[in-house]
Structures are given as C-alpha cells and as structure tokens.
Amino acid sequence: MGNNFTVDNTPTVETSGTFASNGAMKANPYASQLAAHGVPETMWPMLAAHGVGTLVEKLGIKFLEITRDRVVATMPVEGNGQVAGILHGGASVALAETLGSFAAAVHGAGAKKPVGVDISATHHRAGVSGLVTGVCTPIHLGRTLTTHEIVISDESGRRVCTSRITNMLLEG
C-alpha cells in the first residue's frame, strides 16, 4: 500500500471539527474494520463514527489507493450478483458512490462532510467473475461541490460501468 494513500491532507489525530468527539482521543471502535478494507490510518479519525459502513462490508469493497487525485478499490463479483448470475448494476453503483464519497471526503480534508446529490451510471458489459476494480478521478473539485468519474473494469481491463457522482460538501 505504501505511497498509494494520502497522508498530508488528513489529520493523523483529529481533536476538534466535524468528525471529532468532544476533543477526546479515544481508540477508533472501527479500527479492525477500517484496516480490513484497506483504509489508511490517517483517515480513521474521519470515520470514527460509522467506519466504512455496513454496505462496504457486505459488498466486500477493498481500497487499494486513496489520494486527492485518485481513489481505487476492488469488489468481488461473487456475492454481488443478480438473478441472471452476473454483477448487479446496483452493486456497481454502490461501488462508484463509495469511491466518489471517499474522494470528496479527502478533498474536504475532514473539515467538510460529503453528501451525494447526483449519481448516474452506464453499464457497458456484464461482470461475470473475479474482481471488478473501480478507479475514481476528479472532474471538478470546488469549495462546495465535487464531481468525480468512476470507471469500473473487470480483471481483463474491459470497462463494465462508467459512473459520475456529484457530492455537496457540507460544513460541520
């Protein structure tokens, strides 16, 4: 993992602000969950209230890279299928929203809370086995809005889905 994670725009220990708990520096109750999903420790203070969320766990999303310019994660096709035995389109959208929200949170540097206001997805082909990989890159990084593109590909590098998400960055 090493250099693939942002370290300079997220505080290592947050003692005040949006994600802090009355200035107390308690152990993160989601530390094992965050570590299991590949979230770098520098982001743990921002996620102390909810961890990565139950959907990320259910979908099996694992982060490989988290920086201001790129967020990358994988998700297994198995366990995230629809009735025809292929990757569920909703699972692809959930992966895309997860990546876009994490990217917006990094841009907000822990001072602003991202909330999704728009997401779209085009499904190009079926994910049938193995892992899909989502790569999230910024289209627009503003003070109050971010927009990201997420490209989801199969293990052969073929595009499965293209998504676009806009997040509003809220104070406090």
Contacts in CASP RR format, 6 or more apart in sequence:
PFRMAT RR
TARGET T0000
AUTHOR 0000-0000-0000
METHOD contacts of the structure
MODEL  1
MGNNFTVDNTPTVETSGTFASNGAMKANPYASQLAAHGVPETMWPMLAAH
GVGTLVEKLGIKFLEITRDRVVATMPVEGNGQVAGILHGGASVALAETLG
SFAAAVHGAGAKKPVGVDISATHHRAGVSGLVTGVCTPIHLGRTLTTHEI
VISDESGRRVCTSRITNMLLEG
1 38 0 8 1.000
1 40 0 8 1.000
1 64 0 8 1.000
4 64 0 8 1.000
4 65 0 8 1.000
4 66 0 8 1.000
4 67 0 8 1.000
4 72 0 8 1.000
5 40 0 8 1.000
5 42 0 8 1.000
5 43 0 8 1.000
5 65 0 8 1.000
5 66 0 8 1.000
5 67 0 8 1.000
6 40 0 8 1.000
6 42 0 8 1.000
6 43 0 8 1.000
6 66 0 8 1.000
6 67 0 8 1.000
6 68 0 8 1.000
6 106 0 8 1.000
7 40 0 8 1.000
7 42 0 8 1.000
9 68 0 8 1.000
9 106 0 8 1.000
9 109 0 8 1.000
10 42 0 8 1.000
10 43 0 8 1.000
10 45 0 8 1.000
10 46 0 8 1.000
10 106 0 8 1.000
10 109 0 8 1.000
10 110 0 8 1.000
11 42 0 8 1.000
11 45 0 8 1.000
11 110 0 8 1.000
12 41 0 8 1.000
12 42 0 8 1.000
12 45 0 8 1.000
13 25 0 8 1.000
13 45 0 8 1.000
14 20 0 8 1.000
14 45 0 8 1.000
14 46 0 8 1.000
14 110 0 8 1.000
15 23 0 8 1.000
15 25 0 8 1.000
16 23 0 8 1.000
17 110 0 8 1.000
17 111 0 8 1.000
17 172 0 8 1.000
18 46 0 8 1.000
18 110 0 8 1.000
18 111 0 8 1.000
18 112 0 8 1.000
18 113 0 8 1.000
18 172 0 8 1.000
19 45 0 8 1.000
19 46 0 8 1.000
19 47 0 8 1.000
19 48 0 8 1.000
19 49 0 8 1.000
19 110 0 8 1.000
20 45 0 8 1.000
21 48 0 8 1.000
21 49 0 8 1.000
26 48 0 8 1.000
28 34 0 8 1.000
28 44 0 8 1.000
28 45 0 8 1.000
28 47 0 8 1.000
28 48 0 8 1.000
29 48 0 8 1.000
30 44 0 8 1.000
30 47 0 8 1.000
30 48 0 8 1.000
30 50 0 8 1.000
30 51 0 8 1.000
30 52 0 8 1.000
31 44 0 8 1.000
33 51 0 8 1.000
33 52 0 8 1.000
33 57 0 8 1.000
34 41 0 8 1.000
34 43 0 8 1.000
34 44 0 8 1.000
34 47 0 8 1.000
34 51 0 8 1.000
34 52 0 8 1.000
35 41 0 8 1.000
37 52 0 8 1.000
37 56 0 8 1.000
37 57 0 8 1.000
37 60 0 8 1.000
37 61 0 8 1.000
37 62 0 8 1.000
37 63 0 8 1.000
38 62 0 8 1.000
38 63 0 8 1.000
38 64 0 8 1.000
39 47 0 8 1.000
39 52 0 8 1.000
39 63 0 8 1.000
39 66 0 8 1.000
40 66 0 8 1.000
43 66 0 8 1.000
43 105 0 8 1.000
43 106 0 8 1.000
46 105 0 8 1.000
46 110 0 8 1.000
52 61 0 8 1.000
55 94 0 8 1.000
55 98 0 8 1.000
56 98 0 8 1.000
59 75 0 8 1.000
59 80 0 8 1.000
59 91 0 8 1.000
59 94 0 8 1.000
59 95 0 8 1.000
60 75 0 8 1.000
60 76 0 8 1.000
60 80 0 8 1.000
61 73 0 8 1.000
61 74 0 8 1.000
61 75 0 8 1.000
61 95 0 8 1.000
61 98 0 8 1.000
62 73 0 8 1.000
62 74 0 8 1.000
62 75 0 8 1.000
63 71 0 8 1.000
63 72 0 8 1.000
63 73 0 8 1.000
63 102 0 8 1.000
64 72 0 8 1.000
64 73 0 8 1.000
64 74 0 8 1.000
64 133 0 8 1.000
65 71 0 8 1.000
65 72 0 8 1.000
66 72 0 8 1.000
66 102 0 8 1.000
66 103 0 8 1.000
66 106 0 8 1.000
67 106 0 8 1.000
68 103 0 8 1.000
68 106 0 8 1.000
68 107 0 8 1.000
68 138 0 8 1.000
68 141 0 8 1.000
69 137 0 8 1.000
69 138 0 8 1.000
70 135 0 8 1.000
70 136 0 8 1.000
70 137 0 8 1.000
71 99 0 8 1.000
71 100 0 8 1.000
71 102 0 8 1.000
71 103 0 8 1.000
71 106 0 8 1.000
71 135 0 8 1.000
71 136 0 8 1.000
72 99 0 8 1.000
72 133 0 8 1.000
72 134 0 8 1.000
72 135 0 8 1.000
72 136 0 8 1.000
73 95 0 8 1.000
73 98 0 8 1.000
73 99 0 8 1.000
73 133 0 8 1.000
73 134 0 8 1.000
74 131 0 8 1.000
74 132 0 8 1.000
74 133 0 8 1.000
74 134 0 8 1.000
75 91 0 8 1.000
75 95 0 8 1.000
75 131 0 8 1.000
75 132 0 8 1.000
75 134 0 8 1.000
76 130 0 8 1.000
76 131 0 8 1.000
77 86 0 8 1.000
77 87 0 8 1.000
77 127 0 8 1.000
77 128 0 8 1.000
77 129 0 8 1.000
77 130 0 8 1.000
77 131 0 8 1.000
77 132 0 8 1.000
78 129 0 8 1.000
78 130 0 8 1.000
80 87 0 8 1.000
80 88 0 8 1.000
80 91 0 8 1.000
81 87 0 8 1.000
81 88 0 8 1.000
81 91 0 8 1.000
82 88 0 8 1.000
82 89 0 8 1.000
85 128 0 8 1.000
86 126 0 8 1.000
86 127 0 8 1.000
86 128 0 8 1.000
87 126 0 8 1.000
87 127 0 8 1.000
87 128 0 8 1.000
87 132 0 8 1.000
87 160 0 8 1.000
89 121 0 8 1.000
89 123 0 8 1.000
89 161 0 8 1.000
90 121 0 8 1.000
92 121 0 8 1.000
92 123 0 8 1.000
92 132 0 8 1.000
92 152 0 8 1.000
92 160 0 8 1.000
92 161 0 8 1.000
92 163 0 8 1.000
93 119 0 8 1.000
93 121 0 8 1.000
93 161 0 8 1.000
93 163 0 8 1.000
95 132 0 8 1.000
95 134 0 8 1.000
95 150 0 8 1.000
95 152 0 8 1.000
96 119 0 8 1.000
96 121 0 8 1.000
96 134 0 8 1.000
96 136 0 8 1.000
96 150 0 8 1.000
96 152 0 8 1.000
96 161 0 8 1.000
96 163 0 8 1.000
96 165 0 8 1.000
97 116 0 8 1.000
97 119 0 8 1.000
97 163 0 8 1.000
97 165 0 8 1.000
99 134 0 8 1.000
99 135 0 8 1.000
99 136 0 8 1.000
99 148 0 8 1.000
99 150 0 8 1.000
100 114 0 8 1.000
100 136 0 8 1.000
100 146 0 8 1.000
100 148 0 8 1.000
100 150 0 8 1.000
100 165 0 8 1.000
100 167 0 8 1.000
101 114 0 8 1.000
101 116 0 8 1.000
101 165 0 8 1.000
101 167 0 8 1.000
102 136 0 8 1.000
103 136 0 8 1.000
103 138 0 8 1.000
103 146 0 8 1.000
103 148 0 8 1.000
104 114 0 8 1.000
104 116 0 8 1.000
104 146 0 8 1.000
104 148 0 8 1.000
104 167 0 8 1.000
104 169 0 8 1.000
105 113 0 8 1.000
105 114 0 8 1.000
107 138 0 8 1.000
107 141 0 8 1.000
107 142 0 8 1.000
107 146 0 8 1.000
107 169 0 8 1.000
108 114 0 8 1.000
108 169 0 8 1.000
111 171 0 8 1.000
111 172 0 8 1.000
112 169 0 8 1.000
112 170 0 8 1.000
112 171 0 8 1.000
112 172 0 8 1.000
113 169 0 8 1.000
113 170 0 8 1.000
113 171 0 8 1.000
113 172 0 8 1.000
114 146 0 8 1.000
114 167 0 8 1.000
114 168 0 8 1.000
114 169 0 8 1.000
114 170 0 8 1.000
115 167 0 8 1.000
115 168 0 8 1.000
115 170 0 8 1.000
116 165 0 8 1.000
116 166 0 8 1.000
116 167 0 8 1.000
116 168 0 8 1.000
117 145 0 8 1.000
117 166 0 8 1.000
117 167 0 8 1.000
117 168 0 8 1.000
118 164 0 8 1.000
118 165 0 8 1.000
118 166 0 8 1.000
119 163 0 8 1.000
119 164 0 8 1.000
119 165 0 8 1.000
119 166 0 8 1.000
120 163 0 8 1.000
120 164 0 8 1.000
121 161 0 8 1.000
121 162 0 8 1.000
121 163 0 8 1.000
122 161 0 8 1.000
122 162 0 8 1.000
122 163 0 8 1.000
123 160 0 8 1.000
123 161 0 8 1.000
124 159 0 8 1.000
124 160 0 8 1.000
124 161 0 8 1.000
124 162 0 8 1.000
125 154 0 8 1.000
125 158 0 8 1.000
125 159 0 8 1.000
125 160 0 8 1.000
126 160 0 8 1.000
127 154 0 8 1.000
127 160 0 8 1.000
128 154 0 8 1.000
129 155 0 8 1.000
130 154 0 8 1.000
130 155 0 8 1.000
131 155 0 8 1.000
132 152 0 8 1.000
132 153 0 8 1.000
132 154 0 8 1.000
132 155 0 8 1.000
132 160 0 8 1.000
133 152 0 8 1.000
133 153 0 8 1.000
133 155 0 8 1.000
134 150 0 8 1.000
134 151 0 8 1.000
134 152 0 8 1.000
134 153 0 8 1.000
135 150 0 8 1.000
135 151 0 8 1.000
135 152 0 8 1.000
135 153 0 8 1.000
136 148 0 8 1.000
136 149 0 8 1.000
136 150 0 8 1.000
137 148 0 8 1.000
137 149 0 8 1.000
138 146 0 8 1.000
138 147 0 8 1.000
138 148 0 8 1.000
139 147 0 8 1.000
139 148 0 8 1.000
139 149 0 8 1.000
139 164 0 8 1.000
140 146 0 8 1.000
140 147 0 8 1.000
142 169 0 8 1.000
143 169 0 8 1.000
144 168 0 8 1.000
144 169 0 8 1.000
145 166 0 8 1.000
145 167 0 8 1.000
145 168 0 8 1.000
145 169 0 8 1.000
146 166 0 8 1.000
146 167 0 8 1.000
146 169 0 8 1.000
147 164 0 8 1.000
147 165 0 8 1.000
147 166 0 8 1.000
147 167 0 8 1.000
148 164 0 8 1.000
148 165 0 8 1.000
148 167 0 8 1.000
149 162 0 8 1.000
149 163 0 8 1.000
149 164 0 8 1.000
150 161 0 8 1.000
150 162 0 8 1.000
150 163 0 8 1.000
150 164 0 8 1.000
150 165 0 8 1.000
151 159 0 8 1.000
151 161 0 8 1.000
151 162 0 8 1.000
152 159 0 8 1.000
152 160 0 8 1.000
152 161 0 8 1.000
152 162 0 8 1.000
152 163 0 8 1.000
153 159 0 8 1.000
153 160 0 8 1.000
154 160 0 8 1.000
END
